[in-house]
Every structure is written in structure tokens, then in C-alpha cells.
Amino acid sequence: MDRIDAHHHFWQPARGDYGWMPPDDPVLTRPYGPAELAPGLAATGVTRTVLVQAAPSVAETEYMLGLADATPHVAGVVGWIDFERPDSRAELERLARHPKFLGVRPMIQDLPDDGWMLRDEVQWAYRALVEMDLSFDALGFPRHIPYFRRLLDRHPDLRVVLDHGLKPQIRDPAPAAFDDWTAGISALARDSHATIKLSGLLTEADTPLEDDALRPYTDHILAAFGAARVMWGSDWPVLRLRAEYADWYAQACRLTAHLDATDQAQIFGGTAARFYRL
């Protein structure tokens, strides 16, 4: 089985464009690059990875493409462009000429307007992604689900992957929070061709999660989307707030152990390879 990590980051805080990063955090606020990830890849047998943007700048995308050029396991890069500037199409066309450029991810979860993705002035970007056969990583919270549903209705040919299971609020014990998320995930699975990442779940809780606490979420993702539309990702090094690389990989293997070998192969490689055109 070709094991693919569909979502991880490299960063250098000294670059100065990671506005979300807490100052002096002992886990996050330090450089992470291929050398730091190498032990995790060796321990799990992951052979290819997708490197995803962590800063809202084209400069960071170019930085990642440079790392990808020098790092054989990085099969592709999900970058960023400014959706609010139509003249960014020229930058998108330029980036798309790089053989490892896969698509883009606006940082929707950080924007003050939950419905930003539906604004008229950003629709050009989705049309351009479809025209260039580039992917769109949808980064948001459960409250964004109604807007993503409208977006996917509007652009049915857009290749979309929902990052981190759309971040169910596992730290919120209220049954309504789980029910709202499950209903939204089911609707997105039923009414669109989107895929979804089995990633980023551990950091939606305030403490490390045992399998039994996580299983209701992973089971729902698998039931709603099916293995052929689910891809595993580490979300490393953000993951390190709760677990190490090999630990999350092992936990994800346990949580999918009830599936047959074909489905497991889709989740841990096949879906990402197909969606991202790797």
C-alpha cells in the first residue's frame, strides 16, 4: 500500500506571516521542516505527503514549493492566493505551472465573515480553479457548513476536500454540537462530490483522546462519505499539541481496522492520490 499523508505543514516562524501562531508557544513557535518530519515517516511507512499552506501569503506558497523541489516525499503543495484580488489569477496561473502545485486553501476559519466564501467578488477564483483543474481545500468550522453547501451547489465541478472533518467541536460536551455537526457532514456527503480529510480531530479537544472518545466522529465521517472519499492526514506539527506523528497514525489505523484492506488502502493513500492527481 502506498501510504500518503494528505495534510501536513512545514514552517519557519521567522518569516513573519503566520499571524495565527501564538507567540512563544513551546510546541508551535519553532521551525519545522523535512528533518523534523523524517522520524515520523520512517516509523509509519508513509512515503508521500501533501504540504499545505499555513500563512495567507503567496510568499509562503513559493517557500513551500522550494521545499517540495528539494524533498522527494513531498508529492504536492496546497498554497494560497488572494481571492479578493481578481488580478491574482496571473499568480495562480504562474503557480500552476509548477509540477507540484496542486491547488489553494483560503484560511476561511480565521475570517470574520462566515459567509465570505459566497461573496460575489471572490467567485472568479472558484471558476479559475475549475478551469485549471486545481483543487480547493475547505478550511472551516461546523458553523461554516451551510455556506459550504451553497458554495458546492454553485460550483459543482470544483474539486473540494473538507479539511479536518470540518473541525467538530469535540471539546463541547453538548449533544446539540455533535448532532449539528453530524447532520451537516451527512448533507455535504449526500449533496456534493466533496471528499474529506480524516485529520485535525485530536486538536479539537482540550486533552488527548482515547479511541472510544474519537470513534463516534471517525465512524460518522466514514459512514457518510465512504472510504473512497476519505483521506488520512496528520496535520503535523499542529498535531504535536496532543500527540506525536506515529501515535496518531496508529490510532487512525485502529479506528479504521474494521474496514477491509481495499477501504483502508483508499483512506491511507488511494483517495489522496486520486483527488490531488498525484
QUIZI-V934672 format. One record per run of one state. SS is the DSSP state (h for helix, s for strand, l for the rest). FROM is the first residue (numbers start at 1). TO is the last residue. If there is no record, write none. Layout:
# QUIZI-V934672
ss=SS from=FROM to=TO
ss=SS from=FROM to=TO
This chain:
# QUIZI-V934672
ss=l from=1 to=3
ss=s from=4 to=8
ss=l from=9 to=10
ss=s from=11 to=11
ss=l from=12 to=12
ss=h from=13 to=15
ss=l from=16 to=31
ss=s from=32 to=32
ss=l from=33 to=33
ss=h from=34 to=44
ss=l from=45 to=47
ss=s from=48 to=52
ss=l from=53 to=57
ss=h from=58 to=70
ss=l from=71 to=73
ss=s from=74 to=79
ss=l from=80 to=85
ss=h from=86 to=96
ss=l from=97 to=100
ss=s from=101 to=104
ss=l from=105 to=107
ss=h from=108 to=110
ss=l from=111 to=115
ss=h from=116 to=118
ss=l from=119 to=119
ss=h from=120 to=132
ss=l from=133 to=134
ss=s from=135 to=138
ss=l from=139 to=141
ss=h from=142 to=154
ss=l from=155 to=158
ss=s from=159 to=162
ss=h from=163 to=166
ss=l from=167 to=174
ss=h from=175 to=191
ss=l from=192 to=194
ss=s from=195 to=198
ss=l from=199 to=201
ss=h from=202 to=204
ss=l from=205 to=210
ss=h from=211 to=225
ss=l from=226 to=226
ss=h from=227 to=229
ss=s from=230 to=232
ss=l from=233 to=235
ss=s from=236 to=236
ss=l from=237 to=237
ss=h from=238 to=241
ss=l from=242 to=244
ss=h from=245 to=255
ss=l from=256 to=260
ss=h from=261 to=275
ss=l from=276 to=278
